[in-house]
Amino acid sequence: MSLPTTPAIVAQSAVRRLPRLALWLLCWAYILPGFLLRDPWRGNDMAAFGYMRALAQGQTDWFAPQLLGMAPETQGLLPYWLGAWAIQGLGPWWGAELAARLPFMAMLGLTLLATWHGVYGLASSPKAQPVAFAFGGEAQPADYARAMADAGLLALLACLGLAQPAHEVSTYLAQLCGTALVFYALAASPAASVVRPFILGIGLIGLVLSGAPALALLYSLGGAILCGWECRQTEPEGNAPSRLWAVMVLLLGLASALLAYWLDVWLWKAQWPVWSDAGSLGRLLLWFTWPAWPLALWTVWRWRQQITGRQPHRHLLLPLWFVLVALGATFSTQPADRALLLALPALAALAAFALPTLRRSVAALVDWFTLLFFSVSAIAIWVIWLSTQIGIPAKPAANVARLAPGFVPEFSALALWVALLASAAWCALVAWRAGRHRAAIWKSLVLPAAGATLSWLLLMTLWLPMLNYARSDAPQMRAISALLGKQPGCVQGHGLSRSQVAALQYHAGLNLSLLDSAQPCQWLIRNQQAFWPAAVATSWQEQARMARPTEKTDVLVLYRRLADKR
């Protein structure tokens, strides 16, 4: 029985080269904003930075880092080590914030690069090639693979959920980078046999050391099974390298599991899905992976005969396995959005394979929707920024003052020029997309990727002071520091989160200790929501309550010891 014909019909004219300079500029325009000139934001970003500073300054153990007696929420230590080493090496010249972010900038860049090469390897496989025309003119394998890799990278950049998590100094970005490396190693063609084991080993070790040993084992097991399945479909004299690679993938996966056991990072974090949260999970899936998920579903439908056939199609089954593993983690672990983040490289690969089968009317619909959505978003960002700067129109500025009381608008000529250049580039791209390269296979993903990059860049330039004020702990901590004075001595903390401890140490420069410590401190800071024993409360007198300007329920209470009260 013959195999079903591939649904991909691609002419050579459709795989024209995407200009490398334009692709590189797009990637850098996505990577740099969000890492430069931004305060650490509350939550994972601030907490992780706090652990890195504590390690770099020798305040905690390298193998058991703590902030006020609290260990990190994730077991992976590699991201904290990388940030701490960068602070030690480059902090005196570049500042602790930027120095800690440099390894994570490299991880994001490596994620984009690995995704491109992974899709290239999948598109290079014989079963992924388009239909051969009777009189020639079909896309050549190398050109087709390069065009599909460009499309996969554009699909990844277009995903709305990638922007914020990919610019945080957290273990989740390290897990994303490790996932992309493993995906590339398993997707690469046999011609890359020299580097594949090395890349696979680095990716698996990175996953283990960043707190995702189960994912490392599942990825490798799926890859080994797929390689073994492919070996059965080839001639005996030609499958020896594939069989060796399948055994190597399995051994590296088992070695990563043993490494996790030796480091004692195997923790059962899975939980049964809470069906009351089904609505929020559904909304998360819809917006976080947009616009890759509808294209991925189209790929599954159009290539369904190849997916369910008796012979394996690596370009479909491998990304499907990665997506399913990440979806399982999304529904069974918290936080769900950070687990879903790991599905994006493989989901982008599936989205790319929808393009050879996409109808012209559907592609036009994607272009028009993207054009309207991101153009309206950019205009809204500009209008609100102008309102805060010159008061015209007045209503957006009034809304900002209501939502962020105390915020004083700032003007930056550099941010304005960058935003103007990005907006002009968007307008030029829209004109270019409408008039040229209409046959390029990656054309439907150019506007989504550029639009997502434009919106992120505008937010991180025009709105950066506003976002820093709203998302950072700095205003609240500066208020506490002003009340304590320049030399408050030791300060005890009670019921504080990891992010709050890190912010108090960094922004307020406080030397914190636990409430039950033997050290007699004059001051105490308590989270308003923490339990306050009556026996302890009698020793302290409340001095002030400081709420975050943009979240009135986030309140820190400052106390002074009664024995020291004058």
Disulfide bonds with the S-S distance in Angstrom:
Cys490-Cys521 2.09
